[in-house]
Amino acid sequence: MARASLREYLARIGFRRVEGVVSRRFELARIIAETEGCGPALVMSVEGVDQPVAANIIDTREKLHTALGVSSDAEAYSKLSKSSNSPGKLSKSRAPGIEEAPRGLWSLPAALFYEGEAGHYISSSIIIACYEGVCNASIHRLLVLDEDRAAIRIVPRHLWHLYRRARSGGEDLPVTIVIGVHPAVMLAAATSPPLGVFELEVAASLLGGELEVFESPIHGNPVPAGSGALVEARITGETVDEGPYVDAVMTYDRVRKQPVVRVDGVYVDPDEYSYVIMGGGMDHTTLMGFPREASIWEAVRRAVPRVAAVRLTHASGGWLHAVVSIEKQHEGDAKTAIMAAFAAHPSLKHVVVVDSDIDVDDPTQVEWAIATRFQAHKDLVVIPSARGSTLDPSSQDGLTSKMGIDATKPITGGRGFERGRIPGFTGRRSCG
């Protein structure tokens, strides 16, 4: 039986403590931005927060592999796919020693990350809702209005379905908001299994088949044991302006009318950690992109003989741009891979297919492949007026043109298409 404890995960991977007390206003964001992707996870004291706050917990592939107990992306994709199709078991345990937080929502790591944002956001909250026998867990941002109210951003997916069902009966939707859990639980909450498949059961499968949960103190929702903080609340029929907020693609998401969450109680476990995600940061794009990378990997490997690697790029929010590396057996394999990638991830805007000698994490190598192995008149695929993502500000309410680039070398191309190699050099520069 697994506890979904962020503290236990951090003890396993190691972390660096940030000195002093960190301000919620921009300083927290600056520290995350300066360190993500190039060092250990962070643990810090944030002004007004009743627990240590962790950040940058899955900002590298190595950390993500450790969280999932795997040694490669391919193993992680396979594990994620199997977990969605074969959920694990939830085992009830006694409630931990949680304490009521004295300052309500302000006891949690709400932060102002970027200039021009609407206010202080709680960015790492998993919303757990059970209604009419269906349970859902998904990640949503919360704009703190005061210690007892927040605006929640909900897109028309499963939580929205449960919310509309409750409102159609004249009810608020009771929810439990969880902050500070094992990354495998975060990743499970970022997936999109069919309605009725509970994401905590997906997390149970990722963590070995079983997950320890307890009933939340007011609404009785299942909560992972080891959670750092939880909020008992109701999503009401009241709406307010929510946004701007800097989202995964580093643009300001527009202002919308969104539901108000009214708080019934805020609780923290003094022995556990809280967690913060910066919009557009590496933790954010990993959670956004990795489940979709798994979908692309599965789809492309059914269409071409071998997929070497898939990457949804950080610069595109882990969402809009993909690089797919294949071992081509036939001319046309790259275009087949392009079509499979678009089908697997409908929000995808651009995809570049390269050979397996190209490092998908090195933009210079990808650009080199386009420069030397691509001819627009025969290797370019353009799909006009297709459904894409509303995260792309250049789209018209999500309607976009999509582009695929076949940057693979001809099978019979010979040495003239090979990249020069230096024995013993991995292709990665080390600049200190």
ZAFI-859962 format. One line per 5 residues: number of its first residue (from 1); their letters; for each residue x, y, z of N, C-alpha, C. Coordinates in steps of 0.2 Angstrom, whole numbers, plus 5000, padded with zeros to 4 digits. Layout:
N
NUM> a> X Y Z X Y Z X Y Z | ...
This chain:
432
1> maras> 5004 4994 5000 5000 5000 5000 5004 5006 5000 | 5003 5011 4996 5007 5017 4995 5004 5023 4998 | 5008 5027 5001 5006 5034 5003 5008 5039 4998 | 5004 5043 4997 5006 5048 4991 5009 5054 4994 | 5014 5053 4998 5018 5059 5002 5023 5062 4997
6> lreyl> 5022 5069 4997 5027 5073 4994 5034 5073 4998 | 5033 5073 5004 5039 5073 5009 5043 5067 5008 | 5040 5061 5007 5044 5055 5006 5047 5055 4999 | 5044 5057 4994 5047 5058 4988 5053 5062 4988 | 5052 5068 4991 5058 5073 4991 5064 5070 4995
11> arigf> 5062 5066 5000 5068 5063 5004 5072 5058 5000 | 5068 5055 4995 5071 5050 4990 5076 5054 4985 | 5073 5059 4982 5077 5062 4977 5082 5068 4979 | 5081 5070 4985 5085 5076 4988 5083 5082 4986 | 5084 5087 4990 5082 5094 4988 5086 5099 4991
16> rrveg> 5086 5106 4989 5089 5111 4992 5085 5116 4996 | 5086 5118 5002 5082 5122 5006 5085 5130 5004 | 5080 5134 5002 5081 5141 5001 5081 5145 5007 | 5086 5149 5008 5087 5152 5014 5082 5158 5015 | 5080 5160 5021 5076 5165 5022 5069 5164 5021
21> vvsrr> 5065 5169 5021 5057 5168 5020 5056 5172 5013 | 5053 5168 5009 5052 5170 5002 5045 5174 5001 | 5045 5179 4998 5039 5183 4997 5034 5180 4992 | 5028 5180 4993 5023 5177 4988 5023 5181 4982 | 5025 5188 4982 5024 5192 4976 5031 5192 4972
26> felar> 5031 5189 4967 5036 5188 4962 5042 5185 4964 | 5044 5185 4970 5051 5182 4972 5050 5175 4972 | 5045 5172 4974 5044 5165 4973 5045 5163 4966 | 5042 5166 4961 5042 5165 4954 5049 5165 4951 | 5053 5171 4954 5059 5172 4951 5064 5166 4953
31> iiaet> 5063 5164 4960 5068 5158 4962 5066 5152 4958 | 5060 5150 4957 5058 5145 4952 5061 5145 4946 | 5060 5151 4942 5063 5152 4936 5070 5152 4935 | 5074 5154 4940 5081 5154 4940 5084 5147 4941 | 5080 5142 4944 5083 5136 4946 5080 5130 4942
36> egcgp> 5075 5131 4939 5071 5125 4936 5075 5122 4930 | 5075 5115 4930 5079 5111 4925 5086 5110 4926 | 5089 5113 4931 5096 5113 4932 5099 5112 4939 | 5095 5109 4943 5097 5108 4950 5092 5103 4954 | 5093 5103 4960 5088 5099 4964 5081 5102 4965
41> alvms> 5076 5098 4967 5070 5102 4969 5071 5107 4975 | 5067 5111 4976 5067 5116 4981 5062 5115 4987 | 5064 5117 4993 5060 5118 4998 5061 5124 5002 | 5056 5128 5003 5057 5135 5005 5051 5137 5010 | 5053 5142 5014 5048 5145 5019 5045 5151 5015
46> vegvd> 5038 5151 5014 5035 5156 5010 5031 5160 5015 | 5031 5167 5015 5027 5171 5020 5020 5169 5020 | 5018 5168 5027 5011 5167 5028 5009 5160 5027 | 5013 5155 5024 5011 5148 5023 5013 5144 5029 | 5009 5140 5031 5010 5136 5037 5014 5130 5036
51> qpvaa> 5017 5128 5030 5021 5122 5029 5027 5124 5025 | 5032 5120 5025 5037 5121 5020 5034 5120 5013 | 5036 5124 5008 5033 5124 5001 5039 5121 4996 | 5037 5116 4992 5041 5113 4988 5040 5115 4981 | 5045 5115 4976 5044 5118 4969 5050 5114 4965
56> niidt> 5049 5114 4959 5053 5110 4954 5054 5103 4956 | 5049 5100 4957 5049 5093 4959 5049 5088 4953 | 5047 5090 4947 5047 5086 4941 5049 5090 4935 | 5054 5094 4936 5056 5099 4931 5062 5095 4926 | 5064 5089 4928 5068 5085 4923 5065 5078 4922
61> reklh> 5068 5075 4917 5065 5068 4915 5068 5064 4921 | 5074 5065 4924 5076 5060 4929 5072 5060 4935 | 5069 5066 4937 5065 5067 4943 5058 5063 4941 | 5056 5064 4935 5049 5061 4933 5050 5053 4933 | 5056 5051 4930 5057 5044 4930 5057 5041 4937
66> talgv> 5060 5045 4942 5060 5042 4949 5053 5042 4952 | 5049 5047 4950 5043 5047 4953 5038 5041 4951 | 5040 5039 4945 5036 5034 4942 5039 5027 4943 | 5045 5027 4945 5049 5021 4946 5051 5017 4940 | 5053 5021 4935 5055 5019 4928 5062 5021 4927
71> ssdae> 5065 5019 4921 5071 5021 4919 5071 5024 4912 | 5066 5025 4909 5066 5028 4902 5059 5031 4901 | 5059 5035 4896 5052 5038 4894 5048 5032 4891 | 5050 5028 4887 5046 5022 4884 5043 5018 4890 | 5047 5017 4895 5044 5013 4901 5039 5017 4904
76> ayskl> 5040 5024 4905 5035 5028 4908 5028 5028 4904 | 5029 5029 4897 5023 5030 4893 5019 5023 4894 | 5022 5018 4894 5019 5011 4894 5015 5010 4901 | 5019 5013 4906 5016 5012 4913 5010 5017 4913 | 5010 5023 4911 5005 5027 4911 4999 5025 4907
81> skssn> 5000 5022 4901 4995 5019 4897 4991 5013 4900 | 4995 5009 4903 4992 5003 4907 4988 5005 4913 | 4991 5010 4916 4987 5012 4923 4981 5015 4921 | 4980 5019 4915 4974 5022 4913 4969 5016 4911 | 4971 5011 4909 4967 5005 4907 4965 5000 4912
86> spgkl> 4970 5000 4917 4969 4995 4923 4970 4999 4929 | 4966 5003 4931 4966 5007 4938 4968 5002 4944 | 4971 5005 4949 4973 5001 4955 4967 5002 4960 | 4969 5000 4966 4964 5000 4972 4965 5005 4977 | 4960 5008 4979 4960 5013 4985 4959 5009 4991
91> sksra> 4963 5010 4996 4962 5007 5003 4961 5012 5008 | 4956 5012 5012 4954 5017 5017 4959 5016 5023 | 4961 5022 5025 4965 5022 5031 4962 5027 5036 | 4965 5028 5042 4963 5033 5047 4965 5040 5044 | 4961 5045 5046 4963 5052 5044 4970 5054 5048
96> pgiee> 4974 5057 5045 4981 5059 5048 4979 5065 5053 | 4984 5067 5056 4984 5073 5061 4983 5079 5058 | 4978 5081 5054 4978 5087 5051 4975 5092 5056 | 4977 5099 5054 4975 5104 5059 4972 5110 5055 | 4967 5113 5058 4963 5118 5054 4968 5124 5053
101> aprgl> 4968 5127 5047 4973 5132 5046 4970 5139 5048 | 4973 5143 5052 4970 5149 5055 4968 5155 5050 | 4972 5155 5044 4971 5160 5039 4967 5158 5033 | 4963 5153 5033 4960 5150 5028 4964 5149 5022 | 4962 5152 5016 4966 5151 5010 4973 5154 5010
106> wslpa> 4973 5159 5014 4980 5163 5014 4985 5159 5018 | 4983 5153 5021 4988 5149 5024 4991 5144 5019 | 4989 5144 5013 4991 5140 5007 4996 5144 5003 | 5000 5141 4998 5005 5145 4994 5002 5148 4988 | 4997 5153 4990 4994 5157 4984 5000 5162 4983
111> alfye> 5001 5163 4976 5007 5168 4974 5005 5172 4968 | 5008 5178 4968 5008 5182 4962 5014 5181 4958 | 5013 5177 4952 5019 5175 4948 5022 5180 4943 | 5017 5183 4940 5019 5188 4934 5016 5194 4935 | 5019 5200 4932 5015 5206 4932 5009 5206 4928
116> geagh> 5004 5209 4930 4998 5209 4926 4993 5204 4927 | 4995 5199 4931 4990 5194 4933 4985 5196 4938 | 4979 5193 4938 4973 5195 4942 4974 5196 4949 | 4979 5192 4952 4980 5192 4959 4984 5186 4961 | 4983 5183 4967 4987 5178 4970 4984 5171 4968
121> yisss> 4987 5167 4965 4984 5160 4963 4987 5154 4967 | 4983 5150 4968 4985 5143 4970 4985 5139 4964 | 4991 5137 4962 4992 5134 4956 4992 5126 4955 | 4993 5123 4961 4994 5116 4961 4989 5112 4964 | 4983 5114 4964 4977 5111 4968 4974 5106 4963
126> iiiac> 4973 5100 4966 4969 5094 4963 4962 5095 4966 | 4957 5095 4962 4950 5096 4964 4947 5089 4964 | 4945 5086 4970 4942 5080 4970 4934 5081 4971 | 4931 5078 4967 4923 5078 4967 4920 5072 4966 | 4915 5070 4970 4911 5064 4969 4904 5066 4969
131> yegvc> 4900 5064 4963 4893 5066 4963 4890 5061 4959 | 4884 5059 4961 4880 5053 4958 4884 5047 4956 | 4888 5045 4961 4892 5039 4960 4898 5040 4956 | 4900 5046 4953 4906 5047 4949 4911 5051 4952 | 4917 5049 4953 4922 5053 4956 4927 5055 4951
136> nasih> 4930 5061 4952 4935 5064 4947 4940 5068 4951 | 4946 5068 4949 4952 5072 4951 4955 5075 4946 | 4956 5082 4946 4959 5085 4941 4962 5092 4943 | 4967 5094 4940 4971 5100 4942 4968 5107 4940 | 4967 5111 4944 4964 5118 4942 4967 5123 4946
141> rllvl> 4967 5129 4943 4970 5135 4946 4965 5139 4950 | 4966 5142 4956 4962 5145 4960 4964 5152 4961 | 4960 5157 4959 4962 5164 4961 4959 5166 4968 | 4963 5167 4972 4961 5169 4979 4958 5176 4979 | 4951 5176 4982 4947 5182 4982 4948 5185 4990
146> dedra> 4947 5180 4994 4948 5182 5001 4950 5175 5005 | 4950 5175 5011 4952 5168 5015 4947 5163 5014 | 4940 5165 5012 4935 5160 5012 4932 5159 5005 | 4935 5162 5000 4932 5162 4993 4938 5162 4988 | 4937 5159 4982 4942 5159 4976 4938 5158 4970
151> airiv> 4940 5160 4965 4938 5159 4958 4941 5153 4955 | 4938 5148 4952 4941 5142 4949 4940 5142 4942 | 4946 5141 4938 4945 5140 4931 4943 5133 4929 | 4938 5132 4926 4935 5125 4924 4934 5125 4916 | 4937 5120 4913 4936 5119 4906 4931 5114 4905
156> prhlw> 4928 5114 4899 4922 5109 4899 4924 5102 4898 | 4926 5099 4904 4928 5092 4904 4924 5089 4910 | 4928 5084 4913 4924 5080 4918 4921 5084 4924 | 4926 5088 4927 4923 5092 4933 4918 5096 4931 | 4918 5099 4925 4913 5104 4922 4906 5100 4922
161> hlyrr> 4907 5093 4919 4901 5089 4919 4898 5088 4926 | 4902 5086 4931 4899 5085 4937 4896 5092 4940 | 4899 5097 4939 4897 5104 4942 4890 5105 4938 | 4890 5105 4932 4883 5106 4929 4878 5101 4931 | 4879 5095 4932 4874 5091 4935 4872 5093 4942
166> arsgg> 4876 5095 4946 4874 5098 4952 4870 5104 4952 | 4872 5109 4948 4869 5115 4947 4862 5114 4944 | 4861 5109 4939 4855 5108 4936 4850 5106 4941 | 4852 5103 4947 4848 5101 4953 4847 5106 4958 | 4850 5112 4957 4850 5118 4961 4855 5117 4967
171> edlpv> 4860 5113 4966 4865 5111 4972 4872 5114 4970 | 4875 5116 4975 4882 5117 4974 4886 5110 4974 | 4892 5110 4970 4896 5104 4970 4901 5104 4976 | 4900 5099 4980 4905 5099 4986 4911 5096 4983 | 4917 5099 4985 4923 5096 4982 4928 5097 4988
176> tivig> 4934 5093 4987 4939 5093 4992 4946 5095 4988 | 4949 5100 4990 4955 5103 4986 4961 5101 4990 | 4965 5097 4986 4971 5094 4989 4977 5097 4986 | 4982 5099 4990 4988 5102 4988 4994 5099 4992 | 4999 5097 4988 5005 5094 4991 5005 5086 4991
181> vhpav> 5005 5083 4985 5005 5076 4985 5011 5073 4981 | 5012 5066 4981 5017 5063 4977 5016 5065 4969 | 5021 5066 4966 5020 5068 4959 5016 5063 4954 | 5016 5057 4956 5012 5052 4952 5005 5053 4953 | 5003 5056 4959 4996 5058 4959 4994 5064 4955
186> mlaaa> 4999 5069 4955 4998 5075 4951 4998 5073 4943 | 5002 5068 4941 5002 5066 4934 4995 5062 4933 | 4993 5058 4937 4987 5055 4936 4981 5060 4935 | 4981 5065 4939 4976 5070 4939 4976 5074 4933 | 4982 5074 4929 4983 5078 4923 4981 5074 4917
191> tsppl> 4979 5067 4918 4977 5063 4912 4970 5064 4911 | 4968 5061 4906 4961 5062 4904 4958 5055 4902 | 4957 5051 4907 4954 5044 4906 4946 5045 4905 | 4942 5040 4903 4935 5041 4902 4932 5043 4908 | 4926 5047 4908 4922 5049 4913 4920 5042 4917
196> gvfel> 4921 5042 4923 4920 5036 4927 4926 5032 4929 | 4931 5034 4926 4938 5031 4928 4941 5036 4933 | 4942 5034 4939 4944 5039 4944 4951 5040 4944 | 4954 5046 4944 4961 5047 4943 4965 5045 4949 | 4962 5045 4955 4966 5042 4961 4967 5035 4960
201> evaas> 4963 5031 4956 4964 5024 4955 4969 5023 4950 | 4970 5028 4945 4976 5028 4940 4982 5029 4944 | 4982 5034 4949 4988 5035 4953 4990 5029 4957 | 4985 5025 4960 4986 5019 4963 4990 5014 4959 | 4988 5013 4953 4991 5009 4948 4998 5011 4947
206> llgge> 4999 5018 4946 5006 5020 4945 5011 5019 4951 | 5008 5019 4957 5012 5018 4963 5012 5011 4965 | 5010 5006 4961 5011 4999 4963 5005 4995 4963 | 4999 4998 4962 4993 4994 4962 4988 4996 4968 | 4991 5000 4973 4986 5002 4979 4988 5008 4981
211> levfe> 4983 5012 4983 4984 5019 4986 4980 5020 4992 | 4984 5022 4998 4980 5023 5004 4977 5030 5004 | 4970 5030 5006 4966 5036 5006 4962 5036 5012 | 4960 5043 5014 4956 5044 5020 4950 5048 5018 | 4945 5048 5021 4939 5052 5020 4940 5059 5022
216> spihg> 4939 5064 5018 4939 5071 5020 4935 5073 5026 | 4936 5078 5030 4933 5078 5036 4925 5081 5035 | 4924 5084 5030 4917 5087 5030 4913 5084 5024 | 4916 5083 5018 4912 5080 5012 4913 5073 5011 | 4918 5070 5015 4919 5063 5014 4922 5060 5008
221> npvpa> 4925 5065 5004 4928 5063 4998 4935 5059 4999 | 4937 5054 4995 4943 5051 4996 4949 5056 4995 | 4954 5056 5000 4960 5060 4999 4966 5056 5000 | 4971 5057 4996 4977 5053 4997 4980 5054 5004 | 4982 5048 5007 4986 5049 5013 4993 5052 5012
226> gsgal> 4995 5057 5016 5001 5060 5015 5000 5067 5011 | 4994 5069 5010 4992 5075 5007 4995 5081 5012 | 4998 5086 5009 5000 5091 5013 4995 5096 5016 | 4990 5098 5012 4984 5102 5014 4978 5100 5010 | 4972 5102 5013 4966 5100 5010 4961 5106 5012
231> veari> 4957 5107 5007 4951 5112 5008 4945 5109 5006 | 4940 5109 5011 4933 5107 5010 4929 5113 5007 | 4926 5112 5002 4923 5118 4999 4917 5116 4994 | 4914 5121 4992 4908 5120 4987 4909 5125 4981 | 4908 5122 4975 4908 5126 4969 4901 5128 4968
236> tgetv> 4900 5135 4968 4894 5138 4968 4891 5140 4961 | 4885 5143 4961 4883 5145 4955 4885 5153 4954 | 4888 5156 4959 4890 5163 4958 4896 5163 4953 | 4897 5168 4949 4903 5169 4945 4906 5176 4946 | 4912 5176 4944 4916 5182 4945 4921 5182 4939
241> degpy> 4924 5188 4938 4930 5188 4933 4936 5184 4935 | 4939 5180 4931 4945 5176 4933 4950 5177 4927 | 4956 5179 4929 4961 5181 4924 4962 5188 4924 | 4968 5190 4921 4972 5186 4917 4977 5182 4921 | 4979 5177 4918 4984 5172 4921 4989 5169 4916
246> vdavm> 4995 5169 4917 5000 5167 4913 5000 5159 4913 | 4998 5157 4907 4997 5149 4906 5003 5146 4903 | 5002 5140 4901 5008 5135 4899 5012 5138 4894 | 5009 5142 4889 5012 5144 4883 5015 5151 4885 | 5015 5154 4891 5018 5160 4893 5014 5166 4890
251> tydrv> 5008 5165 4888 5004 5171 4887 4999 5172 4892 | 4996 5178 4892 4991 5180 4897 4984 5177 4895 | 4981 5172 4898 4975 5169 4897 4970 5175 4898 | 4965 5175 4894 4960 5181 4895 4955 5180 4901 | 4952 5186 4902 4947 5186 4908 4941 5182 4906
256> rkqpv> 4938 5178 4910 4932 5175 4909 4928 5175 4915 | 4921 5174 4915 4917 5173 4921 4918 5166 4923 | 4920 5165 4929 4921 5158 4931 4918 5157 4938 | 4916 5151 4940 4913 5150 4947 4917 5152 4953 | 4913 5153 4958 4916 5155 4964 4916 5149 4969
261> vrvdg> 4922 5147 4972 4922 5142 4977 4922 5145 4984 | 4917 5142 4988 4916 5144 4995 4919 5139 4999 | 4923 5141 5004 4927 5137 5008 4923 5135 5014 | 4923 5129 5016 4920 5126 5022 4925 5125 5028 | 4932 5124 5026 4937 5123 5030 4943 5121 5027
266> vyvdp> 4949 5124 5030 4956 5123 5027 4960 5119 5032 | 4963 5114 5030 4967 5110 5035 4974 5108 5032 | 4979 5108 5036 4985 5106 5034 4988 5101 5039 | 4993 5097 5036 4996 5092 5040 5003 5095 5041 | 5005 5096 5048 5011 5099 5049 5017 5095 5048
271> deysy> 5016 5089 5047 5022 5084 5045 5023 5084 5038 | 5019 5087 5034 5020 5086 5026 5021 5093 5023 | 5022 5093 5016 5024 5099 5013 5019 5101 5008 | 5018 5107 5007 5014 5110 5002 5018 5110 4995 | 5015 5113 4990 5018 5113 4983 5016 5118 4979
276> vimgg> 5020 5121 4975 5018 5127 4970 5020 5125 4963 | 5016 5127 4959 5018 5126 4951 5018 5133 4949 | 5023 5135 4945 5023 5142 4942 5020 5141 4934 | 5015 5145 4933 5012 5144 4926 5018 5145 4921 | 5018 5141 4916 5023 5141 4911 5030 5138 4913
281> gmdht> 5030 5136 4919 5037 5133 4921 5037 5126 4919 | 5043 5123 4921 5044 5116 4918 5040 5111 4922 | 5038 5112 4928 5033 5107 4931 5027 5107 4928 | 5024 5113 4926 5018 5114 4923 5018 5111 4916 | 5023 5112 4912 5023 5109 4905 5024 5102 4905
286> tlmgf> 5028 5099 4910 5028 5092 4911 5021 5089 4913 | 5018 5092 4917 5011 5089 4919 5006 5090 4913 | 5007 5095 4909 5002 5096 4904 5004 5091 4898 | 5011 5090 4897 5013 5087 4891 5014 5080 4891 | 5016 5077 4897 5019 5070 4897 5013 5065 4896
291> preas> 5007 5066 4899 5002 5061 4897 5000 5061 4889 | 5001 5067 4886 5000 5068 4879 5006 5065 4875 | 5012 5065 4877 5017 5062 4874 5016 5054 4874 | 5013 5052 4880 5012 5045 4880 5007 5043 4874 | 5002 5047 4874 4997 5046 4868 5000 5046 4861
296> iweav> 5004 5051 4860 5007 5051 4854 5012 5045 4852 | 5016 5043 4858 5020 5038 4857 5016 5031 4855 | 5011 5030 4859 5007 5024 4857 5004 5024 4850 | 5001 5030 4848 4998 5031 4841 5004 5030 4836 | 5009 5033 4837 5014 5033 4831 5017 5026 4831
301> rravp> 5019 5022 4837 5022 5016 4836 5017 5011 4834 | 5010 5012 4833 5006 5008 4830 5006 5009 4822 | 5009 5015 4820 5009 5016 4813 5015 5015 4810 | 5021 5016 4813 5027 5015 4810 5031 5010 4814 | 5036 5007 4811 5040 5001 4814 5043 5003 4821
306> rvaav> 5046 5008 4822 5049 5010 4829 5049 5017 4830 | 5047 5019 4836 5048 5026 4838 5053 5027 4843 | 5058 5031 4842 5064 5032 4846 5062 5036 4852 | 5059 5042 4851 5058 5047 4856 5052 5051 4854 | 5048 5054 4859 5043 5059 4858 5044 5065 4863
311> rltha> 5044 5071 4860 5044 5077 4865 5039 5082 4863 | 5035 5084 4868 5031 5090 4867 5036 5096 4870 | 5037 5101 4867 5042 5105 4869 5040 5110 4874 | 5045 5112 4878 5044 5116 4884 5041 5123 4881 | 5045 5125 4876 5043 5132 4873 5036 5133 4871
316> sggwl> 5033 5127 4869 5026 5127 4867 5021 5125 4872 | 5023 5126 4879 5019 5124 4884 5018 5117 4885 | 5022 5112 4882 5021 5105 4883 5015 5103 4879 | 5013 5107 4874 5006 5106 4871 5005 5107 4864 | 5009 5112 4861 5007 5114 4854 5012 5111 4849
321> havvs> 5019 5110 4851 5024 5108 4846 5027 5101 4849 | 5027 5096 4844 5030 5090 4845 5036 5088 4841 | 5041 5085 4844 5046 5082 4840 5046 5075 4841 | 5046 5071 4835 5045 5064 4835 5051 5061 4832 | 5055 5056 4835 5061 5053 4832 5059 5046 4830
326> iekqh> 5060 5044 4824 5058 5037 4822 5064 5034 4818 | 5064 5027 4818 5068 5023 4814 5065 5021 4808 | 5066 5025 4802 5062 5024 4796 5064 5018 4792 | 5059 5014 4790 5060 5008 4786 5058 5009 4779 | 5053 5014 4778 5050 5015 4771 5049 5022 4770
331> egdak> 5050 5025 4764 5049 5032 4763 5041 5032 4764 | 5039 5038 4767 5032 5039 4769 5031 5038 4776 | 5036 5034 4780 5035 5033 4787 5034 5040 4791 | 5038 5045 4789 5037 5051 4793 5031 5054 4792 | 5028 5054 4786 5021 5057 4785 5016 5053 4789
336> taima> 5017 5047 4789 5012 5043 4793 5012 5044 4800 | 5019 5046 4803 5020 5048 4810 5016 5054 4811 | 5017 5059 4806 5014 5066 4807 5006 5065 4808 | 5003 5061 4804 4996 5060 4804 4994 5057 4811 | 4998 5052 4813 4996 5048 4819 4997 5053 4825
341> afaah> 5002 5057 4825 5003 5062 4830 4997 5067 4831 | 4995 5070 4825 4989 5074 4825 4983 5071 4828 | 4982 5065 4826 4976 5061 4828 4976 5060 4836 | 4982 5058 4838 4983 5057 4845 4982 5063 4850 | 4984 5068 4848 4984 5075 4852 4981 5080 4848
346> pslkh> 4974 5081 4848 4971 5086 4843 4973 5093 4844 | 4976 5095 4850 4978 5102 4851 4985 5103 4848 | 4988 5098 4845 4995 5099 4842 4994 5103 4836 | 4999 5108 4836 4999 5113 4830 5005 5111 4825 | 5011 5110 4827 5016 5108 4823 5020 5102 4825
351> vvvvd> 5022 5098 4821 5025 5092 4823 5031 5091 4818 | 5037 5090 4820 5043 5088 4816 5045 5081 4818 | 5046 5077 4812 5048 5071 4813 5055 5070 4810 | 5060 5067 4815 5067 5067 4813 5069 5059 4814 | 5075 5058 4812 5078 5051 4812 5080 5050 4819
356> sdidv> 5082 5044 4821 5084 5042 4828 5091 5045 4830 | 5095 5048 4825 5101 5050 4827 5101 5058 4829 | 5095 5060 4829 5094 5067 4831 5091 5067 4839 | 5094 5071 4843 5092 5072 4850 5086 5076 4850 | 5080 5074 4852 5074 5078 4852 5074 5083 4857
361> ddptq> 5078 5083 4862 5079 5088 4867 5084 5093 4865 | 5087 5093 4860 5092 5098 4857 5089 5102 4851 | 5086 5108 4853 5084 5112 4847 5088 5113 4841 | 5095 5113 4843 5100 5114 4838 5100 5108 4833 | 5100 5102 4836 5100 5096 4831 5094 5096 4827
366> vewai> 5088 5098 4830 5082 5097 4827 5082 5102 4821 | 5084 5109 4822 5085 5114 4817 5090 5111 4812 | 5095 5108 4814 5100 5105 4809 5096 5100 4804 | 5092 5096 4807 5089 5091 4803 5084 5094 4798 | 5081 5100 4800 5076 5103 4795 5080 5107 4790
371> atrfq> 5086 5109 4792 5091 5113 4787 5093 5108 4782 | 5095 5102 4784 5099 5097 4779 5094 5092 4776 | 5089 5090 4779 5085 5084 4777 5078 5086 4775 | 5076 5092 4774 5069 5094 4773 5069 5099 4767 | 5064 5097 4762 5062 5101 4756 5055 5102 4757
376> ahkdl> 5053 5109 4757 5046 5111 4758 5042 5108 4753 | 5044 5108 4746 5039 5106 4741 5037 5099 4741 | 5041 5095 4745 5038 5088 4746 5038 5085 4753 | 5041 5089 4758 5041 5086 4764 5037 5090 4769 | 5033 5095 4767 5029 5099 4771 5021 5096 4771
381> vvips> 5018 5095 4776 5011 5094 4777 5007 5100 4780 | 5003 5102 4777 4999 5108 4780 4991 5106 4780 | 4988 5107 4786 4981 5105 4787 4978 5112 4789 | 4974 5115 4784 4971 5122 4786 4965 5121 4789 | 4963 5126 4793 4956 5126 4797 4955 5120 4801
386> argst> 4959 5118 4805 4958 5112 4809 4957 5114 4816 | 4953 5110 4820 4952 5111 4827 4959 5110 4831 | 4961 5115 4835 4967 5115 4838 4966 5117 4846 | 4970 5122 4848 4970 5123 4855 4968 5131 4856 | 4964 5132 4861 4963 5139 4863 4968 5142 4867
391> ldpss> 4973 5138 4869 4979 5141 4872 4984 5145 4867 | 4983 5144 4860 4986 5147 4855 4983 5154 4853 | 4986 5159 4855 4982 5166 4854 4981 5168 4847 | 4985 5164 4842 4985 5166 4835 4979 5162 4832 | 4976 5157 4836 4970 5153 4833 4964 5158 4834
396> qdglt> 4959 5156 4830 4952 5159 4831 4948 5154 4835 | 4947 5155 4841 4944 5151 4846 4945 5144 4845 | 4952 5142 4844 4954 5136 4843 4955 5133 4836 | 4952 5137 4831 4953 5135 4824 4960 5137 4822 | 4963 5132 4819 4970 5134 4817 4973 5130 4811
401> skmgi> 4978 5132 4808 4982 5128 4803 4987 5124 4806 | 4988 5118 4804 4993 5113 4807 4998 5112 4802 | 5004 5111 4804 5010 5109 4800 5014 5103 4802 | 5015 5099 4798 5020 5093 4799 5026 5094 4795 | 5032 5093 4797 5038 5093 4794 5042 5087 4794
406> datkp> 5043 5084 4788 5047 5078 4787 5054 5080 4787 | 5058 5079 4792 5065 5081 4792 5069 5075 4793 | 5067 5069 4790 5071 5063 4790 5075 5063 4783 | 5080 5059 4784 5084 5058 4778 5082 5053 4773 | 5083 5053 4767 5081 5047 4762 5084 5041 4765
411> itggr> 5081 5035 4764 5083 5029 4766 5090 5027 4762 | 5090 5029 4756 5096 5028 4752 5100 5034 4751 | 5100 5039 4756 5103 5045 4755 5111 5045 4756 | 5113 5040 4760 5120 5039 4760 5123 5044 4765 | 5130 5044 4765 5134 5048 4770 5133 5055 4770
416> gferg> 5131 5058 4764 5130 5065 4763 5124 5068 4768 | 5120 5063 4770 5115 5066 4775 5117 5065 4782 | 5123 5062 4784 5124 5060 4791 5127 5066 4794 | 5126 5067 4801 5129 5072 4805 5136 5070 4807 | 5141 5074 4807 5148 5073 4809 5148 5071 4816
421> ripgf> 5152 5066 4818 5152 5063 4825 5159 5064 4827 | 5160 5066 4834 5166 5066 4837 5166 5060 4842 | 5171 5055 4842 5171 5050 4847 5171 5052 4854 | 5167 5049 4858 5166 5051 4865 5162 5057 4867 | 5160 5061 4862 5156 5067 4863 5149 5065 4862
426> tgrrs> 5145 5066 4867 5138 5065 4868 5133 5069 4863 | 5136 5075 4862 5132 5080 4858 5129 5085 4863 | 5130 5085 4869 5128 5089 4874 5133 5094 4877 | 5133 5100 4876 5138 5105 4879 5137 5105 4886 | 5143 5106 4890 5143 5107 4897 5146 5114 4898
431> cg> 5142 5119 4900 5144 5126 4901 5145 5128 4908 | 5144 5123 4913 5145 5125 4920 5139 5127 4923
